[in-house]
Amino acid sequence: MSGRTLITGIGVAAPSGLGVEDFWAATRIGKNAIGPVTRFDASSFPARLAGEVHGFEAGDHLPGRLVPQTDRVTQLALIATDCAFADAGIAPGDVHPCDMGVVTAAGSGGLEFGERELRKLWSQGARHVSAYQSFAWFYAVNSGQIAVRNDLRGPAGVVVGDQAGGLEAFSYARRRIGKGSRLIATGGFDASVCSFGWAAHLAGGSLSLSDEAERAYLPFDGAASGYVPGEGGAIVVLEDEDSVRARGGRNVYGEFAGYAATFDPRPGSGREPGLRRALEGALADAGCHPDEVDVVFADGAGVVDLDRVEAEAVTAVFGPRRVPVTVPKTMTGRLGAGGAPVDVVSAVLAMREGLIPPTTNVELSPAYDIDLVTGRSRTASVRTALVLARGHGGFNSAAVLRAVD
């Protein structure tokens, strides 16, 4: 094994678009994908905005027998995986099934499927509950279904870590490749835009209650009042560099070069939050000096206290306004376990084009001494990118992506 872990294929299903081309076409120009909830009647809830994946019909992409067995989140993950393998140019037989695995991140599993079956249980009785409920709700179901559909017989796993889980899945996949696997499909998806999922979001206490789609989710803005949820995510193909060369692969987006994770200390302890240590750890793991980083894809919680912690961590490591910072998820909402994988996709596409996507709708508060890319995208040479993500309860993660010549 060469030691370098490369991204060779991408599949994305996000509010901004299905597929890499549609997604990037919308992201690069700052197209808003947040709007009124349409997947369920949210009129009785105090929050009524979401980033939804529109125009997706599972039956157009998946076998008819599979559709009633799976939740929407799994359907989106399966389609993204199909796209990632096709993008990588991998055909059956190119890699032995035992040399390929899958690691995904999930926050909750198939909530919409589970809610529907629970309604049947309450209103019609146990005989009317689908047998597929036994696994369709489970947070590990995406990894299982991806493995079955693509004949992946190597290592398999799932990470549950909210927004930070997506980067942890990448790290786990990289470790498996370091131990001998040639290829791992990895990333994350969540789809909790249903009344059951909405109750969970509201219980967290950080949901934006604004009805203005373009002013509801405002990280690093003085008017920040919480986040807007979204659905979707991304799956990428990670391969060892020697494996890519052996199979004649030519499509390389970049290198997953470094990673670190930390936990915040107990509230009230007086100790420093852990995000800065995660950031520094990822740079050290990649052998990367702060001056080499061309852009930071921030977590962007949209909660004043959390935004302050993130801005202070970035400023402490890079210096005041020394590195461009962006939060393109302002176009889609926070996608849970799918959010950081989508940021990774945005980062490597930014490298490919030489363009940093914008943080839309935000007016940077003078309280934060960061160079936030707002309004419109910024042309720049992007060779190294840092992606930050945080999960509910104090889980911090950071990843370094590097261009490959």
KELO-262414 format. One record per residue (C-alpha): y, x, z; residue number from 1; residue in three letters. Coordinates in Angstrom, 1 decimal, always signed. Layout:
Y X Z NUM Ala
...
***
This chain:
+0.0 +0.0 +0.0 1 Met
+3.5 +1.3 -0.9 2 Ser
+5.3 -0.1 +2.1 3 Gly
+7.8 -2.2 +0.1 4 Arg
+7.3 -6.0 +0.1 5 Thr
+8.8 -7.6 -3.0 6 Leu
+9.9 -11.1 -3.8 7 Ile
+8.4 -11.9 -7.2 8 Thr
+8.5 -15.7 -7.5 9 Gly
+10.7 -18.5 -6.2 10 Ile
+10.3 -22.2 -5.8 11 Gly
+13.0 -24.3 -4.2 12 Val
+13.4 -28.0 -3.5 13 Ala
+16.7 -28.7 -1.9 14 Ala
+19.5 -31.3 -1.9 15 Pro
+21.3 -28.9 -4.3 16 Ser
+18.5 -29.1 -6.9 17 Gly
+14.9 -29.0 -7.8 18 Leu
+13.9 -25.6 -9.2 19 Gly
+15.8 -22.3 -9.2 20 Val
+18.1 -23.0 -12.2 21 Glu
+19.3 -26.4 -11.0 22 Asp
+19.7 -25.2 -7.4 23 Phe
+21.7 -22.1 -8.3 24 Trp
+23.8 -23.9 -10.9 25 Ala
+25.0 -26.2 -8.1 26 Ala
+25.2 -23.6 -5.3 27 Thr
+27.2 -21.0 -7.3 28 Arg
+30.0 -23.5 -7.9 29 Ile
+29.9 -25.1 -4.5 30 Gly
+28.7 -28.5 -5.4 31 Lys
+28.4 -30.8 -2.4 32 Asn
+25.0 -32.5 -1.9 33 Ala
+25.8 -34.2 +1.4 34 Ile
+26.2 -38.0 +1.3 35 Gly
+25.3 -41.3 +2.9 36 Pro
+21.7 -41.6 +4.0 37 Val
+19.6 -43.6 +1.5 38 Thr
+16.0 -42.9 +2.7 39 Arg
+16.2 -45.4 +5.5 40 Phe
+18.7 -47.9 +6.9 41 Asp
+21.0 -45.7 +9.1 42 Ala
+23.6 -48.4 +9.6 43 Ser
+22.7 -48.8 +13.3 44 Ser
+22.9 -45.1 +14.0 45 Phe
+26.1 -43.2 +15.0 46 Pro
+25.3 -40.5 +12.3 47 Ala
+24.9 -41.6 +8.7 48 Arg
+25.2 -38.5 +6.5 49 Leu
+22.4 -36.2 +5.2 50 Ala
+21.6 -33.8 +2.5 51 Gly
+18.8 -35.6 +0.5 52 Glu
+16.7 -34.4 -2.4 53 Val
+17.4 -37.0 -5.0 54 His
+15.4 -37.7 -8.2 55 Gly
+12.1 -36.5 -6.8 56 Phe
+9.0 -38.6 -7.5 57 Glu
+5.9 -37.0 -6.2 58 Ala
+3.7 -38.8 -8.7 59 Gly
+5.5 -37.0 -11.5 60 Asp
+4.3 -33.7 -10.2 61 His
+1.1 -34.2 -8.2 62 Leu
-2.3 -35.8 -8.7 63 Pro
-2.4 -39.5 -7.9 64 Gly
-5.1 -39.0 -5.3 65 Arg
-2.9 -36.5 -3.4 66 Leu
+0.2 -38.6 -3.1 67 Val
-1.0 -41.1 -0.6 68 Pro
-2.5 -38.3 +1.5 69 Gln
+0.7 -36.4 +2.0 70 Thr
+4.1 -36.7 +3.6 71 Asp
+7.2 -36.1 +1.6 72 Arg
+7.7 -32.7 +3.2 73 Val
+4.3 -31.6 +2.0 74 Thr
+4.9 -32.9 -1.5 75 Gln
+8.1 -30.9 -1.7 76 Leu
+6.4 -27.8 -0.4 77 Ala
+3.6 -28.1 -2.9 78 Leu
+5.9 -28.5 -5.9 79 Ile
+8.0 -25.5 -4.7 80 Ala
+4.8 -23.4 -4.4 81 Thr
+3.7 -24.4 -7.9 82 Asp
+7.1 -23.2 -9.2 83 Cys
+7.0 -20.0 -7.2 84 Ala
+3.6 -19.0 -8.6 85 Phe
+4.7 -19.9 -12.2 86 Ala
+7.9 -17.9 -11.7 87 Asp
+5.9 -14.9 -10.5 88 Ala
+3.8 -15.1 -13.7 89 Gly
+0.6 -15.4 -11.7 90 Ile
-2.3 -17.0 -13.5 91 Ala
-5.8 -17.8 -12.1 92 Pro
-7.8 -14.6 -11.8 93 Gly
-4.8 -12.3 -11.7 94 Asp
-5.4 -11.8 -7.9 95 Val
-8.6 -12.4 -6.0 96 His
-8.3 -15.6 -3.8 97 Pro
-9.3 -13.6 -0.7 98 Cys
-6.3 -11.3 -1.3 99 Asp
-3.8 -14.2 -1.3 100 Met
-2.6 -16.1 +1.7 101 Gly
+0.1 -18.5 +2.9 102 Val
+2.5 -18.6 +5.9 103 Val
+4.9 -21.5 +6.2 104 Thr
+7.5 -22.6 +8.8 105 Ala
+7.9 -26.2 +9.9 106 Ala
+9.9 -27.9 +12.5 107 Gly
+8.1 -31.2 +12.9 108 Ser
+5.5 -31.9 +10.2 109 Gly
+5.2 -35.2 +8.3 110 Gly
+7.5 -37.4 +10.3 111 Leu
+8.0 -40.0 +7.7 112 Glu
+4.3 -40.4 +7.2 113 Phe
+3.7 -40.6 +10.9 114 Gly
+6.4 -43.2 +11.5 115 Glu
+5.0 -45.4 +8.7 116 Arg
+1.5 -45.3 +10.2 117 Glu
+2.7 -45.9 +13.7 118 Leu
+4.5 -49.0 +12.5 119 Arg
+1.2 -50.2 +11.0 120 Lys
-0.5 -49.5 +14.4 121 Leu
+2.1 -51.5 +16.3 122 Trp
+2.3 -54.5 +13.8 123 Ser
-1.2 -54.7 +12.3 124 Gln
-3.6 -52.8 +14.5 125 Gly
-5.6 -49.6 +14.3 126 Ala
-7.7 -50.6 +11.3 127 Arg
-4.6 -50.4 +9.1 128 His
-3.7 -46.9 +10.0 129 Val
-4.5 -44.4 +7.2 130 Ser
-7.2 -41.8 +7.9 131 Ala
-4.8 -39.2 +6.5 132 Tyr
-2.6 -39.7 +9.5 133 Gln
-5.0 -37.2 +11.3 134 Ser
-3.5 -34.3 +9.4 135 Phe
-0.5 -35.5 +7.3 136 Ala
+1.8 -35.5 +10.4 137 Trp
+0.7 -32.0 +11.5 138 Phe
+3.2 -29.1 +11.4 139 Tyr
+0.4 -26.9 +9.8 140 Ala
-0.3 -29.3 +7.0 141 Val
+1.9 -27.6 +4.4 142 Asn
+0.0 -24.3 +4.8 143 Ser
-3.3 -26.1 +4.6 144 Gly
-2.5 -28.1 +1.5 145 Gln
-0.9 -25.1 -0.3 146 Ile
-4.0 -23.0 +0.4 147 Ala
-6.3 -25.7 -0.9 148 Val
-4.3 -26.5 -4.0 149 Arg
-3.8 -22.8 -5.0 150 Asn
-7.2 -21.5 -3.8 151 Asp
-5.6 -19.1 -1.3 152 Leu
-8.5 -17.8 +0.9 153 Arg
-6.7 -15.0 +2.7 154 Gly
-4.6 -15.2 +5.9 155 Pro
-3.0 -18.5 +6.7 156 Ala
-0.5 -19.5 +9.4 157 Gly
+2.4 -21.6 +10.4 158 Val
+5.5 -20.8 +12.5 159 Val
+7.4 -23.4 +14.5 160 Val
+10.9 -22.1 +15.3 161 Gly
+13.4 -24.6 +14.0 162 Asp
+16.0 -23.0 +11.7 163 Gln
+14.8 -19.5 +12.7 164 Ala
+11.2 -20.2 +11.9 165 Gly
+11.7 -19.6 +8.2 166 Gly
+12.6 -16.0 +8.6 167 Leu
+9.8 -15.4 +11.1 168 Glu
+7.3 -16.8 +8.5 169 Ala
+8.6 -14.1 +6.0 170 Phe
+8.1 -11.4 +8.7 171 Ser
+4.6 -12.6 +9.5 172 Tyr
+3.8 -12.6 +5.7 173 Ala
+5.1 -9.1 +5.4 174 Arg
+2.9 -7.9 +8.3 175 Arg
-0.1 -9.4 +6.6 176 Arg
+0.7 -7.6 +3.4 177 Ile
+1.1 -4.4 +5.4 178 Gly
-2.5 -5.0 +6.7 179 Lys
-4.0 -5.2 +3.2 180 Gly
-3.2 -8.6 +1.7 181 Ser
-1.8 -8.3 -1.8 182 Arg
+0.1 -11.6 -1.9 183 Leu
+1.4 -14.2 +0.5 184 Ile
+3.2 -17.4 -0.3 185 Ala
+5.8 -18.0 +2.4 186 Thr
+8.8 -20.0 +3.3 187 Gly
+9.5 -23.2 +5.0 188 Gly
+10.2 -26.9 +4.6 189 Phe
+11.4 -29.9 +6.7 190 Asp
+12.1 -33.5 +5.8 191 Ala
+13.1 -35.5 +8.8 192 Ser
+15.4 -38.1 +7.1 193 Val
+13.7 -41.1 +8.6 194 Cys
+14.5 -43.2 +11.7 195 Ser
+11.9 -41.3 +13.8 196 Phe
+13.4 -37.9 +12.8 197 Gly
+17.0 -39.2 +13.2 198 Trp
+16.3 -40.1 +16.8 199 Ala
+15.1 -36.5 +17.4 200 Ala
+18.3 -35.1 +15.7 201 His
+20.5 -37.3 +17.9 202 Leu
+18.6 -36.3 +21.0 203 Ala
+19.6 -32.7 +20.4 204 Gly
+23.2 -33.5 +21.0 205 Gly
+24.7 -31.4 +18.1 206 Ser
+24.7 -33.9 +15.3 207 Leu
+28.0 -34.6 +13.5 208 Ser
+29.1 -38.2 +13.8 209 Leu
+31.6 -38.0 +11.0 210 Ser
+31.4 -40.3 +8.0 211 Asp
+33.4 -38.0 +5.7 212 Glu
+30.8 -36.1 +3.6 213 Ala
+33.2 -33.3 +2.9 214 Glu
+34.4 -32.8 +6.5 215 Arg
+31.3 -33.5 +8.6 216 Ala
+29.6 -30.1 +8.7 217 Tyr
+32.3 -27.4 +9.3 218 Leu
+30.9 -24.1 +10.7 219 Pro
+33.7 -21.7 +11.7 220 Phe
+36.3 -24.4 +11.3 221 Asp
+38.6 -25.5 +14.1 222 Gly
+37.4 -29.1 +13.4 223 Ala
+33.7 -28.3 +13.8 224 Ala
+31.9 -31.1 +15.5 225 Ser
+28.2 -30.6 +14.8 226 Gly
+25.8 -30.3 +11.9 227 Tyr
+24.6 -32.6 +9.2 228 Val
+20.8 -32.7 +8.7 229 Pro
+19.1 -32.1 +5.3 230 Gly
+15.7 -32.0 +3.8 231 Glu
+13.9 -29.5 +1.7 232 Gly
+13.3 -25.7 +1.7 233 Gly
+11.9 -22.9 -0.4 234 Ala
+8.6 -21.0 -1.0 235 Ile
+8.6 -17.5 -2.3 236 Val
+5.8 -15.2 -3.4 237 Val
+5.8 -11.9 -1.5 238 Leu
+3.7 -9.0 -2.9 239 Glu
+3.1 -5.4 -2.2 240 Asp
+4.8 -3.2 -4.8 241 Glu
+1.5 -1.6 -5.8 242 Asp
-0.1 -5.0 -6.3 243 Ser
+2.8 -6.1 -8.6 244 Val
+2.4 -3.0 -10.6 245 Arg
-1.4 -3.4 -10.8 246 Ala
-1.2 -6.9 -12.2 247 Arg
+1.6 -6.0 -14.6 248 Gly
+4.1 -8.2 -12.9 249 Gly
+7.7 -7.8 -14.1 250 Arg
+9.7 -10.4 -12.2 251 Asn
+11.2 -8.9 -9.1 252 Val
+14.1 -10.5 -7.2 253 Tyr
+14.4 -8.1 -4.4 254 Gly
+12.8 -6.5 -1.4 255 Glu
+12.2 -8.1 +2.0 256 Phe
+13.3 -4.9 +3.7 257 Ala
+13.9 -5.6 +7.4 258 Gly
+13.5 -8.2 +10.2 259 Tyr
+14.0 -8.7 +13.9 260 Ala
+13.9 -11.6 +16.3 261 Ala
+15.3 -12.1 +19.9 262 Thr
+15.6 -14.8 +22.5 263 Phe
+18.8 -15.7 +24.2 264 Asp
+18.9 -15.1 +28.0 265 Pro
+18.6 -18.0 +30.5 266 Arg
+21.8 -20.1 +30.4 267 Pro
+24.1 -19.1 +33.3 268 Gly
+22.7 -15.6 +33.6 269 Ser
+25.8 -14.0 +32.4 270 Gly
+23.9 -11.8 +29.9 271 Arg
+24.9 -11.4 +26.3 272 Glu
+23.3 -13.8 +23.7 273 Pro
+20.6 -12.2 +21.6 274 Gly
+21.9 -12.7 +18.1 275 Leu
+23.6 -9.3 +18.0 276 Arg
+20.4 -7.5 +19.0 277 Arg
+18.5 -9.4 +16.3 278 Ala
+21.1 -8.4 +13.7 279 Leu
+21.0 -4.7 +14.8 280 Glu
+17.2 -4.7 +14.9 281 Gly
+16.9 -6.0 +11.4 282 Ala
+19.2 -3.3 +10.1 283 Leu
+17.2 -0.7 +12.0 284 Ala
+13.9 -2.0 +10.6 285 Asp
+15.3 -1.7 +7.1 286 Ala
+16.8 +1.7 +7.7 287 Gly
+20.1 +0.2 +6.7 288 Cys
+23.6 +1.2 +7.9 289 His
+26.1 -1.7 +8.5 290 Pro
+28.3 -0.2 +5.8 291 Asp
+25.6 -0.8 +3.2 292 Glu
+25.5 -4.6 +3.8 293 Val
+27.4 -6.5 +1.0 294 Asp
+27.2 -10.0 +2.4 295 Val
+26.0 -11.9 +5.5 296 Val
+24.5 -15.4 +5.0 297 Phe
+25.4 -16.8 +8.4 298 Ala
+23.5 -19.4 +10.4 299 Asp
+26.6 -21.5 +10.7 300 Gly
+25.7 -23.9 +13.5 301 Ala
+28.9 -26.0 +13.2 302 Gly
+29.0 -26.1 +17.0 303 Val
+32.1 -24.3 +18.5 304 Val
+30.3 -22.3 +21.1 305 Asp
+27.5 -21.2 +18.8 306 Leu
+29.9 -20.4 +16.0 307 Asp
+31.9 -18.2 +18.4 308 Arg
+28.7 -16.3 +19.4 309 Val
+27.8 -15.7 +15.7 310 Glu
+31.3 -14.6 +14.7 311 Ala
+31.4 -12.2 +17.6 312 Glu
+28.0 -10.7 +16.8 313 Ala
+29.0 -10.1 +13.1 314 Val
+32.4 -8.6 +14.1 315 Thr
+30.8 -6.4 +16.7 316 Ala
+28.3 -4.9 +14.2 317 Val
+30.5 -4.7 +11.1 318 Phe
+34.0 -4.7 +12.4 319 Gly
+36.7 -7.4 +11.9 320 Pro
+36.7 -8.8 +8.4 321 Arg
+34.7 -5.9 +7.0 322 Arg
+31.9 -7.8 +5.3 323 Val
+31.9 -11.1 +3.4 324 Pro
+30.3 -14.0 +5.3 325 Val
+29.1 -17.2 +3.7 326 Thr
+27.4 -20.4 +4.8 327 Val
+26.2 -22.2 +1.6 328 Pro
+24.3 -24.7 +3.6 329 Lys
+27.6 -26.6 +4.0 330 Thr
+26.6 -28.0 +0.6 331 Met
+23.2 -29.3 +1.8 332 Thr
+23.2 -29.7 +5.5 333 Gly
+20.9 -27.8 +7.8 334 Arg
+17.4 -28.0 +6.5 335 Leu
+15.5 -27.0 +9.7 336 Gly
+12.6 -24.7 +8.9 337 Ala
+13.6 -24.8 +5.2 338 Gly
+17.2 -23.6 +5.8 339 Gly
+16.7 -19.8 +6.2 340 Ala
+14.2 -19.6 +3.2 341 Pro
+16.8 -21.3 +1.0 342 Val
+19.4 -18.7 +2.3 343 Asp
+17.0 -16.0 +1.3 344 Val
+16.8 -17.5 -2.2 345 Val
+20.6 -17.7 -2.4 346 Ser
+20.8 -14.1 -1.3 347 Ala
+18.5 -12.7 -4.0 348 Val
+20.1 -14.9 -6.6 349 Leu
+23.5 -13.6 -5.5 350 Ala
+22.2 -10.1 -6.1 351 Met
+21.0 -11.0 -9.5 352 Arg
+24.3 -12.5 -10.6 353 Glu
+26.8 -10.4 -8.6 354 Gly
+28.3 -13.5 -7.0 355 Leu
+28.6 -14.8 -3.4 356 Ile
+28.4 -18.6 -3.2 357 Pro
+31.1 -20.3 -1.1 358 Pro
+31.3 -22.0 +2.3 359 Thr
+32.5 -25.3 +1.0 360 Thr
+35.1 -27.6 +2.7 361 Asn
+35.7 -25.2 +5.6 362 Val
+39.1 -24.0 +6.7 363 Glu
+38.5 -20.8 +8.7 364 Leu
+39.7 -21.0 +12.3 365 Ser
+41.9 -18.1 +13.3 366 Pro
+39.7 -17.8 +16.4 367 Ala
+37.1 -16.1 +14.2 368 Tyr
+37.8 -12.6 +12.9 369 Asp
+35.4 -12.8 +9.9 370 Ile
+35.8 -12.6 +6.2 371 Asp
+34.5 -16.1 +5.4 372 Leu
+34.1 -16.9 +1.6 373 Val
+35.6 -20.3 +1.3 374 Thr
+36.8 -22.5 -1.5 375 Gly
+35.1 -20.9 -4.4 376 Arg
+32.5 -18.3 -5.1 377 Ser
+33.4 -14.6 -5.0 378 Arg
+32.4 -12.0 -7.6 379 Thr
+30.9 -9.0 -5.9 380 Ala
+28.3 -6.3 -6.3 381 Ser
+25.5 -7.4 -4.0 382 Val
+22.8 -4.8 -3.3 383 Arg
+22.0 -5.6 +0.3 384 Thr
+22.2 -9.0 +2.1 385 Ala
+21.7 -10.0 +5.7 386 Leu
+20.4 -13.5 +6.5 387 Val
+20.9 -14.9 +10.0 388 Leu
+19.1 -17.9 +11.5 389 Ala
+18.9 -19.5 +15.0 390 Arg
+16.6 -22.1 +16.4 391 Gly
+17.2 -24.7 +19.0 392 His
+16.7 -23.2 +22.5 393 Gly
+17.9 -19.7 +21.7 394 Gly
+15.5 -18.2 +19.1 395 Phe
+17.5 -15.7 +16.9 396 Asn
+16.2 -14.1 +13.7 397 Ser
+17.7 -11.8 +11.1 398 Ala
+16.4 -10.4 +7.8 399 Ala
+17.6 -7.8 +5.4 400 Val
+17.2 -8.3 +1.6 401 Leu
+17.7 -5.4 -0.7 402 Arg
+18.0 -5.2 -4.5 403 Ala
+15.3 -3.3 -6.4 404 Val
+16.1 -1.2 -9.5 405 Asp
***
